[in-house]
Amino acid sequence: MCAYGRALDKLSEVKMEELVNLCSLVMLTAHDLTISTIHLDTTTKSVQGAYENDAFGDFLITYGHSKDHRPDLKQFKIGAAVQENGHPVMGQIFSGNKSDKVWNPEAVLKMSEFFNKKGYKDIVFVSDCAIVSTDSLNELSRRHIQFIS
């Protein structure tokens, strides 16, 4: 049991988003898969019980726009991205009240930067309309990031 506790302590120091990205990249490389398109979206997970409002970093279980139609419950959000064959390339858990209009462009910018550094160029990102705002369109255009909404 002590070894399990030490392992959990080590995992708490890992940036899980980077770990998921790297594991995905290893899987894609090992199976000779490509990334030409990345589809991304979010969902909410409602929770019951008492949750203190102390944020862990920028993560907060709180009220937000509930995609499962439970505005009475607190929630957190999950963002995920898959490449054209449906294999995961990114996963992220974030605060229950973070807007998709904020998360979508942030996620595309992070993934574009990460995968460009790994040699994956000219990826087309596919997102819902949450990515379409004047600010995000300007930023995506400035960085020459291709997307479909």
Secondary structure, DSSP 8 states (H G I E B T S, - for coil): -HHHHHHHHHHHTS-HHHHHHHHHHHHHHHTT---SEEEEEEEEEEE-S------BTTB--B----TTS-TTSEEEEEEEEEETTS-EEEEEEEETT--HHHHHHHHHHHHHHHHHHTT--S-EEE--GGG-SHHHHHHHHHTT-EEE-
